[in-house]
Amino acid sequence: MQNIVSTPSSFGDASTKPVELLRARGFNLILNPLRRKLSETEVTELLKAHRPVGLLAGLEPLTRGVIADSSGYLKVISRVGVGIDNVDLQAASEFGVSVFKSADVVSAAVAEFTIGLMLSLLRGIPRFDQELHAGRWSKQLGRTLNGKTVALLGCGSIGRLVASMLRPFGVRIVASDPALDAAWAKSLSVESITDLQQLAAMADLLSIHLPLNSRTKGLVSRELLGRMKRGAYLINTSRGGIVDEEALCDLLKSGHLAGAAIDVFSEEPYKGALCELPNVVLTPHAATYTLETREALELSAVENLLNGLGIPA
């Protein structure tokens, strides 16, 4: 019986269907024994111990070294997710390892989560909850979303859904994306802004919806954050490496930015300085974590893996 290794920490928790599908096709599934994101060394050792033909991959670094070390047996890497920025694609190609990413079943969940973070941040909902759980009946003034200018940095499938969901809130939506669909933008009265400095300066809330790659890494820099108006908010549900976290922390401490809601970080699990600040809402890369989304995501990844191995799903 051939082995499949799964590295996402919660694979199979939302539904047994992905696990059952693999077993029905005659595979032995090895789950992540540490139940957390693996380091490069840890994933190398896990693969070496079980010599799988397929890897259901999370966000661990699948570097040239990892792929080279496992190239004698590993045939397919199937990401349980839509981003493959953690995979050395050139090395995979050189060593004959096929790489797949899941179908886009996450956009609705991430867009909903983004709206939830905006409202939580503006209205101080997490703080109210914490205060009342601590036995304190304490109120602080928040801000309304209605009437604000929301800037979308990136307007792919998630950004477009966020824009659609925002429309009933009575906001002005501006967006920057070189591939922005003009007809779609016109239908929702979304204004296209090509200059990022201008986009940042216009935003009451700046929401990031970009993949992480060589062009976007560090894109939301100290300079760009500094261009945002005093009292603005930042929301990031895309990838952590896009934002200069040290600069963000400084601008939050100084009061230049009123707050931030962050779901993704450069290093995860995150234990950095943002955890010390009262004006941030932090979540553990959880925007896709619904029962429906995780089941669909994991099933898509398993089907891709089976197809990559030449086995009908």
C-alpha positions as YAML, in Angstrom:
chain: A
units: angstrom
residues:
- id: 1
  name: MET
  ca: [0.00, 0.00, 0.00]
- id: 2
  name: GLN
  ca: [1.45, 3.36, -1.04]
- id: 3
  name: ASN
  ca: [1.63, 6.29, 1.35]
- id: 4
  name: ILE
  ca: [0.19, 9.77, 1.10]
- id: 5
  name: VAL
  ca: [1.40, 12.39, 3.59]
- id: 6
  name: SER
  ca: [-0.84, 15.29, 4.62]
- id: 7
  name: THR
  ca: [0.77, 18.27, 6.33]
- id: 8
  name: PRO
  ca: [-2.12, 20.71, 7.02]
- id: 9
  name: SER
  ca: [-2.63, 20.59, 10.78]
- id: 10
  name: SER
  ca: [-6.40, 20.07, 10.64]
- id: 11
  name: PHE
  ca: [-6.75, 17.86, 7.56]
- id: 12
  name: GLY
  ca: [-9.85, 15.67, 7.89]
- id: 13
  name: ASP
  ca: [-11.27, 17.55, 10.89]
- id: 14
  name: ALA
  ca: [-14.10, 19.21, 8.97]
- id: 15
  name: SER
  ca: [-15.12, 16.07, 7.08]
- id: 16
  name: THR
  ca: [-14.04, 12.45, 6.78]
- id: 17
  name: LYS
  ca: [-14.82, 12.41, 3.04]
- id: 18
  name: PRO
  ca: [-11.31, 13.36, 1.83]
- id: 19
  name: VAL
  ca: [-9.73, 10.68, 4.03]
- id: 20
  name: GLU
  ca: [-12.29, 8.08, 2.97]
- id: 21
  name: LEU
  ca: [-11.68, 8.86, -0.71]
- id: 22
  name: LEU
  ca: [-7.95, 8.22, -0.37]
- id: 23
  name: ARG
  ca: [-8.48, 4.99, 1.53]
- id: 24
  name: ALA
  ca: [-11.06, 3.82, -1.00]
- id: 25
  name: ARG
  ca: [-8.41, 4.22, -3.69]
- id: 26
  name: GLY
  ca: [-6.03, 2.02, -1.72]
- id: 27
  name: PHE
  ca: [-3.72, 4.58, -0.11]
- id: 28
  name: ASN
  ca: [-2.41, 4.80, 3.42]
- id: 29
  name: LEU
  ca: [-2.74, 8.35, 4.76]
- id: 30
  name: ILE
  ca: [-0.22, 9.76, 7.23]
- id: 31
  name: LEU
  ca: [-1.40, 12.92, 9.00]
- id: 32
  name: ASN
  ca: [0.72, 15.70, 10.45]
- id: 33
  name: PRO
  ca: [1.79, 14.32, 13.86]
- id: 34
  name: LEU
  ca: [2.60, 17.76, 15.31]
- id: 35
  name: ARG
  ca: [-0.75, 19.37, 14.43]
- id: 36
  name: ARG
  ca: [0.93, 22.66, 13.47]
- id: 37
  name: LYS
  ca: [2.77, 24.21, 10.55]
- id: 38
  name: LEU
  ca: [5.94, 22.23, 9.87]
- id: 39
  name: SER
  ca: [9.41, 23.66, 9.38]
- id: 40
  name: GLU
  ca: [11.57, 22.77, 6.39]
- id: 41
  name: THR
  ca: [13.48, 20.24, 8.49]
- id: 42
  name: GLU
  ca: [10.32, 18.71, 9.92]
- id: 43
  name: VAL
  ca: [8.64, 18.21, 6.55]
- id: 44
  name: THR
  ca: [11.85, 16.73, 5.15]
- id: 45
  name: GLU
  ca: [12.03, 14.22, 8.00]
- id: 46
  name: LEU
  ca: [8.33, 13.35, 7.71]
- id: 47
  name: LEU
  ca: [8.66, 12.66, 3.99]
- id: 48
  name: LYS
  ca: [11.84, 10.65, 4.47]
- id: 49
  name: ALA
  ca: [10.18, 8.51, 7.15]
- id: 50
  name: HIS
  ca: [7.16, 7.57, 5.03]
- id: 51
  name: ARG
  ca: [8.37, 7.94, 1.41]
- id: 52
  name: PRO
  ca: [4.97, 9.01, 0.02]
- id: 53
  name: VAL
  ca: [4.07, 9.10, -3.65]
- id: 54
  name: GLY
  ca: [1.88, 12.11, -2.96]
- id: 55
  name: LEU
  ca: [1.91, 15.08, -0.60]
- id: 56
  name: LEU
  ca: [-1.18, 17.00, 0.45]
- id: 57
  name: ALA
  ca: [0.60, 20.23, 1.28]
- id: 58
  name: GLY
  ca: [-0.12, 23.04, 3.67]
- id: 59
  name: LEU
  ca: [1.94, 26.21, 3.99]
- id: 60
  name: GLU
  ca: [5.22, 24.60, 5.03]
- id: 61
  name: PRO
  ca: [8.29, 25.61, 2.98]
- id: 62
  name: LEU
  ca: [8.62, 23.13, 0.12]
- id: 63
  name: THR
  ca: [12.05, 24.30, -0.93]
- id: 64
  name: ARG
  ca: [14.46, 22.96, -3.51]
- id: 65
  name: GLY
  ca: [16.11, 20.96, -0.74]
- id: 66
  name: VAL
  ca: [12.85, 19.34, 0.39]
- id: 67
  name: ILE
  ca: [11.88, 18.45, -3.17]
- id: 68
  name: ALA
  ca: [15.33, 17.18, -4.11]
- id: 69
  name: ASP
  ca: [15.53, 14.96, -1.03]
- id: 70
  name: SER
  ca: [12.15, 13.37, -1.79]
- id: 71
  name: SER
  ca: [12.43, 13.20, -5.58]
- id: 72
  name: GLY
  ca: [13.15, 9.47, -5.59]
- id: 73
  name: TYR
  ca: [9.61, 8.66, -4.50]
- id: 74
  name: LEU
  ca: [7.44, 11.81, -4.46]
- id: 75
  name: LYS
  ca: [5.39, 12.22, -7.65]
- id: 76
  name: VAL
  ca: [2.71, 14.77, -6.81]
- id: 77
  name: ILE
  ca: [2.34, 17.80, -4.54]
- id: 78
  name: SER
  ca: [-1.27, 18.87, -4.15]
- id: 79
  name: ARG
  ca: [-1.79, 22.09, -2.21]
- id: 80
  name: VAL
  ca: [-4.74, 22.16, 0.15]
- id: 81
  name: GLY
  ca: [-5.31, 25.77, -0.80]
- id: 82
  name: VAL
  ca: [-5.14, 28.13, -3.75]
- id: 83
  name: GLY
  ca: [-1.72, 29.67, -3.12]
- id: 84
  name: ILE
  ca: [1.50, 27.91, -4.14]
- id: 85
  name: ASP
  ca: [4.00, 30.58, -3.11]
- id: 86
  name: ASN
  ca: [5.54, 28.15, -0.59]
- id: 87
  name: VAL
  ca: [6.48, 25.65, -3.33]
- id: 88
  name: ASP
  ca: [9.69, 25.89, -5.37]
- id: 89
  name: LEU
  ca: [8.02, 25.33, -8.72]
- id: 90
  name: GLN
  ca: [11.25, 25.33, -10.69]
- id: 91
  name: ALA
  ca: [12.70, 22.58, -8.50]
- id: 92
  name: ALA
  ca: [9.48, 20.58, -8.78]
- id: 93
  name: SER
  ca: [9.66, 20.82, -12.57]
- id: 94
  name: GLU
  ca: [13.33, 19.81, -12.64]
- id: 95
  name: PHE
  ca: [12.73, 16.78, -10.43]
- id: 96
  name: GLY
  ca: [9.55, 15.68, -12.22]
- id: 97
  name: VAL
  ca: [7.14, 16.42, -9.36]
- id: 98
  name: SER
  ca: [3.71, 17.59, -10.49]
- id: 99
  name: VAL
  ca: [2.20, 20.48, -8.52]
- id: 100
  name: PHE
  ca: [-1.51, 21.22, -8.20]
- id: 101
  name: LYS
  ca: [-3.54, 23.75, -6.27]
- id: 102
  name: SER
  ca: [-7.12, 23.38, -5.10]
- id: 103
  name: ALA
  ca: [-10.06, 24.72, -7.03]
- id: 104
  name: ASP
  ca: [-11.24, 28.17, -5.95]
- id: 105
  name: VAL
  ca: [-13.71, 27.15, -3.28]
- id: 106
  name: VAL
  ca: [-12.41, 29.63, -0.70]
- id: 107
  name: SER
  ca: [-13.36, 33.03, -2.11]
- id: 108
  name: ALA
  ca: [-16.78, 33.34, -0.47]
- id: 109
  name: ALA
  ca: [-15.47, 32.32, 2.95]
- id: 110
  name: VAL
  ca: [-12.51, 34.71, 2.79]
- id: 111
  name: ALA
  ca: [-14.70, 37.58, 1.56]
- id: 112
  name: GLU
  ca: [-17.20, 37.01, 4.38]
- id: 113
  name: PHE
  ca: [-14.36, 36.89, 6.89]
- id: 114
  name: THR
  ca: [-12.94, 40.13, 5.52]
- id: 115
  name: ILE
  ca: [-16.25, 41.93, 6.01]
- id: 116
  name: GLY
  ca: [-16.47, 40.48, 9.51]
- id: 117
  name: LEU
  ca: [-13.00, 41.80, 10.34]
- id: 118
  name: MET
  ca: [-13.91, 45.25, 9.05]
- id: 119
  name: LEU
  ca: [-16.98, 45.42, 11.28]
- id: 120
  name: SER
  ca: [-15.17, 43.92, 14.27]
- id: 121
  name: LEU
  ca: [-12.41, 46.47, 13.91]
- id: 122
  name: LEU
  ca: [-14.60, 49.52, 13.40]
- id: 123
  name: ARG
  ca: [-17.12, 48.70, 16.11]
- id: 124
  name: GLY
  ca: [-14.71, 47.18, 18.65]
- id: 125
  name: ILE
  ca: [-16.75, 43.98, 18.90]
- id: 126
  name: PRO
  ca: [-13.89, 41.77, 20.21]
- id: 127
  name: ARG
  ca: [-13.13, 44.33, 22.94]
- id: 128
  name: PHE
  ca: [-16.78, 44.49, 24.04]
- id: 129
  name: ASP
  ca: [-16.88, 40.71, 24.22]
- id: 130
  name: GLN
  ca: [-13.68, 40.54, 26.29]
- id: 131
  name: GLU
  ca: [-14.87, 43.24, 28.68]
- id: 132
  name: LEU
  ca: [-18.22, 41.60, 29.31]
- id: 133
  name: HIS
  ca: [-16.65, 38.17, 29.80]
- id: 134
  name: ALA
  ca: [-14.41, 39.82, 32.41]
- id: 135
  name: GLY
  ca: [-17.48, 41.13, 34.23]
- id: 136
  name: ARG
  ca: [-17.17, 44.74, 33.06]
- id: 137
  name: TRP
  ca: [-20.06, 46.64, 31.46]
- id: 138
  name: SER
  ca: [-17.88, 48.99, 29.43]
- id: 139
  name: LYS
  ca: [-18.64, 50.90, 26.24]
- id: 140
  name: GLN
  ca: [-16.37, 52.77, 23.85]
- id: 141
  name: LEU
  ca: [-17.34, 54.66, 20.74]
- id: 142
  name: GLY
  ca: [-16.68, 52.92, 17.44]
- id: 143
  name: ARG
  ca: [-17.00, 53.95, 13.82]
- id: 144
  name: THR
  ca: [-19.61, 53.15, 11.18]
- id: 145
  name: LEU
  ca: [-18.72, 51.45, 7.92]
- id: 146
  name: ASN
  ca: [-21.40, 53.43, 6.10]
- id: 147
  name: GLY
  ca: [-19.97, 56.41, 4.25]
- id: 148
  name: LYS
  ca: [-16.35, 55.24, 4.37]
- id: 149
  name: THR
  ca: [-13.96, 54.82, 1.44]
- id: 150
  name: VAL
  ca: [-12.79, 51.21, 1.18]
- id: 151
  name: ALA
  ca: [-9.71, 50.64, -0.96]
- id: 152
  name: LEU
  ca: [-9.13, 47.17, -2.37]
- id: 153
  name: LEU
  ca: [-5.52, 46.34, -3.15]
- id: 154
  name: GLY
  ca: [-6.07, 43.50, -5.60]
- id: 155
  name: CYS
  ca: [-9.39, 42.71, -7.18]
- id: 156
  name: GLY
  ca: [-9.33, 39.05, -8.15]
- id: 157
  name: SER
  ca: [-12.08, 36.62, -7.19]
- id: 158
  name: ILE
  ca: [-11.91, 37.47, -3.47]
- id: 159
  name: GLY
  ca: [-11.57, 41.21, -3.97]
- id: 160
  name: ARG
  ca: [-14.55, 41.23, -6.33]
- id: 161
  name: LEU
  ca: [-16.69, 39.35, -3.81]
- id: 162
  name: VAL
  ca: [-15.66, 41.75, -1.06]
- id: 163
  name: ALA
  ca: [-16.73, 44.65, -3.27]
- id: 164
  name: SER
  ca: [-20.10, 43.01, -3.96]
- id: 165
  name: MET
  ca: [-20.69, 42.33, -0.27]
- id: 166
  name: LEU
  ca: [-19.73, 45.89, 0.66]
- id: 167
  name: ARG
  ca: [-22.16, 47.56, -1.71]
- id: 168
  name: PRO
  ca: [-25.22, 47.47, 0.65]
- id: 169
  name: PHE
  ca: [-23.16, 49.20, 3.37]
- id: 170
  name: GLY
  ca: [-23.15, 52.46, 1.46]
- id: 171
  name: VAL
  ca: [-19.40, 52.76, 1.01]
- id: 172
  name: ARG
  ca: [-17.25, 54.24, -1.72]
- id: 173
  name: ILE
  ca: [-15.10, 51.50, -3.25]
- id: 174
  name: VAL
  ca: [-11.80, 52.20, -4.98]
- id: 175
  name: ALA
  ca: [-9.56, 49.45, -6.30]
- id: 176
  name: SER
  ca: [-6.12, 48.87, -7.77]
- id: 177
  name: ASP
  ca: [-5.57, 45.89, -10.02]
- id: 178
  name: PRO
  ca: [-3.87, 45.87, -13.44]
- id: 179
  name: ALA
  ca: [-6.38, 43.27, -14.62]
- id: 180
  name: LEU
  ca: [-9.46, 45.04, -13.28]
- id: 181
  name: ASP
  ca: [-12.54, 44.19, -15.35]
- id: 182
  name: ALA
  ca: [-13.87, 47.58, -16.45]
- id: 183
  name: ALA
  ca: [-17.42, 46.34, -17.09]
- id: 184
  name: TRP
  ca: [-17.61, 44.68, -13.69]
- id: 185
  name: ALA
  ca: [-16.18, 47.76, -11.97]
- id: 186
  name: LYS
  ca: [-18.73, 49.99, -13.67]
- id: 187
  name: SER
  ca: [-21.59, 47.69, -12.65]
- id: 188
  name: LEU
  ca: [-20.68, 48.13, -8.96]
- id: 189
  name: SER
  ca: [-19.44, 51.74, -9.21]
- id: 190
  name: VAL
  ca: [-15.93, 50.64, -8.27]
- id: 191
  name: GLU
  ca: [-13.37, 53.32, -9.12]
- id: 192
  name: SER
  ca: [-10.08, 52.18, -10.64]
- id: 193
  name: ILE
  ca: [-6.98, 53.78, -9.13]
- id: 194
  name: THR
  ca: [-3.70, 52.77, -10.75]
- id: 195
  name: ASP
  ca: [-1.34, 54.67, -8.46]
- id: 196
  name: LEU
  ca: [-0.84, 52.81, -5.16]
- id: 197
  name: GLN
  ca: [0.22, 55.93, -3.26]
- id: 198
  name: GLN
  ca: [-3.03, 57.61, -4.31]
- id: 199
  name: LEU
  ca: [-5.04, 54.52, -3.39]
- id: 200
  name: ALA
  ca: [-3.52, 54.43, 0.10]
- id: 201
  name: ALA
  ca: [-4.13, 58.14, 0.63]
- id: 202
  name: MET
  ca: [-7.82, 57.78, -0.26]
- id: 203
  name: ALA
  ca: [-8.55, 54.84, 2.03]
- id: 204
  name: ASP
  ca: [-10.45, 54.89, 5.29]
- id: 205
  name: LEU
  ca: [-9.97, 51.13, 5.14]
- id: 206
  name: LEU
  ca: [-7.33, 49.43, 2.98]
- id: 207
  name: SER
  ca: [-8.06, 45.74, 2.36]
- id: 208
  name: ILE
  ca: [-5.39, 43.54, 0.76]
- id: 209
  name: HIS
  ca: [-6.32, 40.78, -1.71]
- id: 210
  name: LEU
  ca: [-3.11, 39.79, -3.49]
- id: 211
  name: PRO
  ca: [-1.07, 36.62, -4.02]
- id: 212
  name: LEU
  ca: [2.43, 36.58, -2.57]
- id: 213
  name: ASN
  ca: [5.11, 36.65, -5.25]
- id: 214
  name: SER
  ca: [8.26, 38.57, -6.16]
- id: 215
  name: ARG
  ca: [6.21, 41.62, -7.19]
- id: 216
  name: THR
  ca: [4.01, 41.79, -4.09]
- id: 217
  name: LYS
  ca: [6.46, 40.79, -1.35]
- id: 218
  name: GLY
  ca: [6.85, 43.84, 0.89]
- id: 219
  name: LEU
  ca: [4.56, 45.88, -1.35]
- id: 220
  name: VAL
  ca: [2.71, 47.39, 1.60]
- id: 221
  name: SER
  ca: [5.84, 49.10, 2.85]
- id: 222
  name: ARG
  ca: [6.51, 51.67, 5.54]
- id: 223
  name: GLU
  ca: [6.24, 54.35, 2.86]
- id: 224
  name: LEU
  ca: [2.88, 53.12, 1.57]
- id: 225
  name: LEU
  ca: [1.47, 52.69, 5.08]
- id: 226
  name: GLY
  ca: [2.65, 56.20, 5.88]
- id: 227
  name: ARG
  ca: [0.66, 57.52, 2.91]
- id: 228
  name: MET
  ca: [-2.56, 56.33, 4.50]
- id: 229
  name: LYS
  ca: [-4.60, 59.05, 6.14]
- id: 230
  name: ARG
  ca: [-4.39, 59.46, 9.90]
- id: 231
  name: GLY
  ca: [-7.06, 57.32, 11.56]
- id: 232
  name: ALA
  ca: [-7.30, 54.78, 8.72]
- id: 233
  name: TYR
  ca: [-7.48, 51.00, 9.10]
- id: 234
  name: LEU
  ca: [-5.64, 48.10, 7.42]
- id: 235
  name: ILE
  ca: [-7.15, 44.65, 6.76]
- id: 236
  name: ASN
  ca: [-5.09, 41.73, 5.45]
- id: 237
  name: THR
  ca: [-6.57, 38.33, 4.66]
- id: 238
  name: SER
  ca: [-4.21, 37.48, 1.78]
- id: 239
  name: ARG
  ca: [-0.56, 36.76, 2.65]
- id: 240
  name: GLY
  ca: [1.60, 38.05, 5.48]
- id: 241
  name: GLY
  ca: [4.76, 38.72, 3.47]
- id: 242
  name: ILE
  ca: [3.01, 41.51, 1.58]
- id: 243
  name: VAL
  ca: [2.97, 43.83, 4.62]
- id: 244
  name: ASP
  ca: [5.93, 45.31, 6.50]
- id: 245
  name: GLU
  ca: [4.81, 44.15, 9.95]
- id: 246
  name: GLU
  ca: [7.38, 46.22, 11.84]
- id: 247
  name: ALA
  ca: [6.26, 49.39, 10.08]
- id: 248
  name: LEU
  ca: [2.61, 48.50, 10.67]
- id: 249
  name: CYS
  ca: [3.30, 48.06, 14.37]
- id: 250
  name: ASP
  ca: [5.07, 51.43, 14.57]
- id: 251
  name: LEU
  ca: [2.25, 53.28, 12.81]
- id: 252
  name: LEU
  ca: [-0.35, 51.65, 15.06]
- id: 253
  name: LYS
  ca: [1.63, 52.59, 18.17]
- id: 254
  name: SER
  ca: [2.02, 56.18, 17.01]
- id: 255
  name: GLY
  ca: [-1.70, 56.52, 16.35]
- id: 256
  name: HIS
  ca: [-1.24, 57.30, 12.68]
- id: 257
  name: LEU
  ca: [-3.29, 54.19, 11.92]
- id: 258
  name: ALA
  ca: [-6.37, 53.69, 14.07]
- id: 259
  name: GLY
  ca: [-6.33, 49.92, 13.82]
- id: 260
  name: ALA
  ca: [-5.63, 46.79, 11.83]
- id: 261
  name: ALA
  ca: [-7.23, 43.39, 11.36]
- id: 262
  name: ILE
  ca: [-4.71, 40.74, 10.35]
- id: 263
  name: ASP
  ca: [-5.32, 37.07, 9.53]
- id: 264
  name: VAL
  ca: [-1.97, 36.28, 7.88]
- id: 265
  name: PHE
  ca: [1.61, 36.81, 8.98]
- id: 266
  name: SER
  ca: [5.16, 36.56, 7.64]
- id: 267
  name: GLU
  ca: [5.92, 33.84, 10.19]
- id: 268
  name: GLU
  ca: [3.17, 31.55, 11.43]
- id: 269
  name: PRO
  ca: [2.21, 30.76, 14.15]
- id: 270
  name: TYR
  ca: [2.58, 34.47, 14.92]
- id: 271
  name: LYS
  ca: [3.92, 35.63, 18.30]
- id: 272
  name: GLY
  ca: [5.14, 39.11, 17.38]
- id: 273
  name: ALA
  ca: [4.69, 42.65, 18.58]
- id: 274
  name: LEU
  ca: [1.19, 43.10, 17.13]
- id: 275
  name: CYS
  ca: [-0.07, 40.79, 19.88]
- id: 276
  name: GLU
  ca: [0.77, 43.53, 22.39]
- id: 277
  name: LEU
  ca: [-1.42, 46.18, 20.79]
- id: 278
  name: PRO
  ca: [-5.04, 46.87, 21.81]
- id: 279
  name: ASN
  ca: [-6.06, 48.38, 18.46]
- id: 280
  name: VAL
  ca: [-5.63, 45.23, 16.37]
- id: 281
  name: VAL
  ca: [-7.84, 42.24, 15.68]
- id: 282
  name: LEU
  ca: [-5.68, 39.16, 15.10]
- id: 283
  name: THR
  ca: [-6.84, 35.78, 13.81]
- id: 284
  name: PRO
  ca: [-4.79, 32.61, 13.14]
- id: 285
  name: HIS
  ca: [-4.94, 32.38, 9.32]
- id: 286
  name: ALA
  ca: [-8.54, 31.26, 9.69]
- id: 287
  name: ALA
  ca: [-10.40, 33.00, 6.85]
- id: 288
  name: THR
  ca: [-11.11, 29.70, 5.06]
- id: 289
  name: TYR
  ca: [-12.03, 27.81, 8.22]
- id: 290
  name: THR
  ca: [-15.66, 26.87, 7.73]
- id: 291
  name: LEU
  ca: [-16.92, 23.30, 7.60]
- id: 292
  name: GLU
  ca: [-18.20, 23.77, 4.07]
- id: 293
  name: THR
  ca: [-15.04, 25.39, 2.74]
- id: 294
  name: ARG
  ca: [-12.57, 23.00, 4.35]
- id: 295
  name: GLU
  ca: [-14.45, 19.94, 3.10]
- id: 296
  name: ALA
  ca: [-14.57, 21.31, -0.46]
- id: 297
  name: LEU
  ca: [-10.93, 22.43, -0.31]
- id: 298
  name: GLU
  ca: [-9.63, 19.09, 0.95]
- id: 299
  name: LEU
  ca: [-11.73, 17.09, -1.49]
- id: 300
  name: SER
  ca: [-10.42, 19.21, -4.35]
- id: 301
  name: ALA
  ca: [-6.84, 18.63, -3.20]
- id: 302
  name: VAL
  ca: [-7.36, 14.87, -2.93]
- id: 303
  name: GLU
  ca: [-8.98, 14.71, -6.37]
- id: 304
  name: ASN
  ca: [-6.06, 16.66, -7.85]
- id: 305
  name: LEU
  ca: [-3.57, 14.33, -6.20]
- id: 306
  name: LEU
  ca: [-5.34, 11.22, -7.49]
- id: 307
  name: ASN
  ca: [-5.59, 12.65, -11.00]
- id: 308
  name: GLY
  ca: [-1.91, 13.55, -10.86]
- id: 309
  name: LEU
  ca: [-1.12, 9.93, -10.04]
- id: 310
  name: GLY
  ca: [-3.28, 8.77, -12.93]
- id: 311
  name: ILE
  ca: [-6.05, 7.41, -10.72]
- id: 312
  name: PRO
  ca: [-9.65, 8.52, -11.39]
- id: 313
  name: ALA
  ca: [-11.07, 10.37, -8.41]
...
